[in-house]
Amino acid sequence: MPDRRVRVTGTLFVAVLLVFAGVSPALATTDAGPVAGDGWTTATTLPASAATTAPQQEGSSLHERIVASRNDEPGSVSLTFEYRVPDSVTGLRVGVPVLSIPGITVASTDGFERTETTRFLWDTETDRPSVTLRLAVGDELGSGVRGVERGDWALVSQPNTRVQIRTDDRAVRTSSFGVASGEPGYASSHLAYLGTHERRNVTVADERATFVLGAEDADPTRATAFLTAANEHFDFGVQRERITVFVLPLNEDATTGVDAATVDTAFWVGQSGLGFDGTGAVFAHEYVHTRLGTVGVDDATWLTEASAEYYGHLFALNDGVGDYETFRSDLRASEYDPDRRSVVLTDPETWTGTTAHYDKGAHVLAALDAEIRRRTDGARTLRDVFTGRSEPFRDYRAFRTAVTRVADDDSLGPWLDRYVTTDALPPLPENPRYYVAAPSLDPDGDGTASGAEVERGRHPFVAGAGPDGAVTTSTATDTTDGTETTAGAGRTTTTPPTETEGSAPGFGVVAALAALLIVVRLEKRRQ
């Protein structure tokens, strides 16, 4: 997805959330492993940060360190799982679920006996037992490979493990991910970049951002400015101690099969992903994923990419990126790559293999945001539905309930049902006041903050827009341009809008971009 993806850092996402295109979700698979019993207990995993204090916990905690390294011959990367076993542990069993996937094999073991395809048993004698896997990597992330390798660099993700121990103490483990000693590279938040790079650390709003720059001339200045604005104005009430941005040495033409993705509190982009040429910036989309993570599951799965798509565009616009006309054009869903089809968001079978969960999802959320603002007279927004959540919506019904509660309006439920549970599209909000995400910012650079411009009847995103620099922003009930599309029927019906929104330059047009999430990431997105 060159743009798109997972949840709150402070509270670690226990599952490795690989919200990206092209990379097999199998790397995030968890294994139920052997059933605990007969003295075996599943070890509680502490946050990765606890691994730094593991030496003081010797005798009470089992420490797991996963070390990534490149091999002499191209085409594979090694991952070694090393264990420091405290005296209080008398038995250790390790499950590595990814071993059930083609392209991942066991290279060697030390102190472990392989008891099943994915499981290993410690011999109780070896002080530092280990298992080394070999992962197939290729030019692209996808079928048959579990990482990417191009020239003198590689990128891999940390697989999950299932650890059970015998002990009379509390069963606890800490885990860390790193790069082999003496090998250039950097690992953070379940991702490892293997290759020569430069690192730059910046602190914004008490959050440390580490840029891992694989490209010599990569410049994170604009991205850093966006992070500053985002932390101050667009954070959904979420703050992390740190995030990591891996900037791969790829220009825009070379991102096919790699694109961009977020895993936990880290994400990767190509060198071109640092650019903010328009509101569809890859960087902004991935930033939202680090904040919201997996937003919904089951028939609310579409919310994860829809929210990143909508807010990625919205936050970039409010940070002065791109122009208003293109912003609305990009938000307007009209067809879903790679083929046009009738799409119902609550039915993943209708949109799997397309970009509809990005495109239609973002379009619907934009309209929903405007409805919430209108019905609460601006007191609440869609962000109030997402802010502070630590768990995904378990289904669409849970999301719908949260929306009606925030708006304090049960009639919003049927409105939302129409566009989420059928193939209908709502009219896209026309009045720019509905897109103001931070009233104190001045995205059009005319010296007046957005909130003040809206109050004065001026366009907050287009300096001097409308007659005499003003645009009509009446308080009539209509929030859209009056157009509703029913994708399945292939017809568009138009009803007269009830207010004169859209008279200024920058209102109108059509377009759609995107990229697919879990199964395939369509290259066209974010390019």
Secondary structure, 3 states (H helix, E strand, C coil): CCCCCCCCCCCCCCCCCEEECCCCHHHHCCCCCCCCECCEEECEECCHHHHHHHHHHCCCCEEEEEEEEECCCCCEEEEEEEEECCCCEEEEEEECHHHHCCCEEEEEEECEEEEECCEEEECCCCCCCEEEEEEECECCCECCECEEEECCEEEEECCCCEEEEEECCCCEEEEEEEECCCCCEEEECCEEEECCCEEEEEEECCEEEEEEECCCCCCCHHHHHHHHHHHHHCCCCCCCCEEEEEEECCCHHHCCCCCCEEECCEEEEEHHHHCCCCCCCHHHHHHHHHHHCCCECHHHCCHHHHHHHHHHHHHHHHCCCCCHHHHHHHHCCCCCCCCCCCCCCCCHHHHCCCCHHHHHHHHHHHHHHHHHHHHCCCCCCCHHHHCCCCCCECCHHHHHHHHHHHHCCCCHHHHHHHHHCCCEECCCECCHHHHCCCCCCCCCCCCCCHHHHHHCCECCCCCCCCHHHECCCCCCCCCECCEEEECCCCEEEECCCCCCCCCCCCCCCCCCCCCCCCCCCCCCCCC
